Amino acid sequence: MEAMDNWKPMTLLVGGVLGALTGLAAAYLLIQRAQRTGIQPTLGAGEGIRLGLLVLGLLRQVSVLGERD
């Protein structure tokens, strides 16, 4: 039974690394835009809510990956 659980730590590791890389890429793009425009980025309440909903939608899509009809 233990051999079947070996995939769990690897899945968590890969997901964590991909999440960190995605976050770094998003921060890099934000910095690049700020340097181009010369305006320091700020995140308002409305933008935060939109971003949160976008992330929740993405997580929902990931959760249904691999489901069979």
C-alpha positions as CSV (number, residue, x, y, z in Angstrom):
1,M,0.0,0.0,0.0
2,E,2.9,2.4,0.7
3,A,4.2,2.1,-2.8
4,M,0.9,3.7,-4.0
5,D,1.5,6.8,-1.8
6,N,4.9,7.7,-3.2
7,W,3.3,10.0,-5.8
8,K,1.9,12.3,-3.2
9,P,5.1,14.0,-2.0
10,M,6.3,14.4,-5.6
11,T,3.0,15.9,-6.7
12,L,3.2,18.4,-3.8
13,L,6.8,19.2,-4.7
14,V,6.1,19.8,-8.4
15,G,3.0,21.8,-7.6
16,G,4.9,24.0,-5.1
17,V,7.7,24.6,-7.5
18,L,5.3,25.4,-10.4
19,G,3.4,27.8,-8.1
20,A,6.5,29.5,-7.0
21,L,7.8,29.9,-10.5
22,T,4.4,31.3,-11.6
23,G,4.4,33.8,-8.8
24,L,7.9,34.9,-9.6
25,A,6.9,35.3,-13.3
26,A,3.9,37.4,-12.3
27,A,6.0,39.6,-10.1
28,Y,8.6,40.0,-12.8
29,L,6.0,41.1,-15.3
30,L,4.5,43.6,-12.7
31,I,8.0,45.0,-12.2
32,Q,8.6,45.3,-15.9
33,R,5.4,47.2,-16.4
34,A,6.1,49.5,-13.5
35,Q,9.6,50.3,-15.0
36,R,8.1,51.0,-18.4
37,T,5.4,53.3,-17.1
38,G,7.4,54.8,-14.2
39,I,4.5,54.2,-11.8
40,Q,4.8,52.1,-8.7
41,P,2.2,49.3,-8.8
42,T,-0.6,49.2,-6.3
43,L,-3.2,46.6,-5.8
44,G,-6.7,48.0,-4.9
45,A,-9.5,46.1,-3.3
46,G,-11.3,45.6,-6.5
47,E,-8.2,44.3,-8.3
48,G,-7.5,42.0,-5.3
49,I,-11.0,40.5,-5.4
50,R,-10.8,40.0,-9.2
51,L,-7.4,38.3,-8.8
52,G,-8.6,36.1,-6.0
53,L,-11.6,35.0,-8.0
54,L,-9.4,34.3,-11.0
55,V,-7.1,32.1,-8.8
56,L,-10.1,30.3,-7.4
57,G,-11.4,29.6,-10.9
58,L,-8.0,28.3,-11.9
59,L,-7.9,26.0,-8.8
60,R,-11.3,24.7,-9.6
61,Q,-10.2,23.8,-13.2
62,V,-7.1,22.0,-11.8
63,S,-9.3,20.1,-9.4
64,V,-11.3,18.6,-12.2
65,L,-8.3,17.6,-14.3
66,G,-8.3,13.9,-14.9
67,E,-12.0,13.3,-14.1
68,R,-13.7,10.9,-16.4
69,D,-17.2,11.4,-17.6
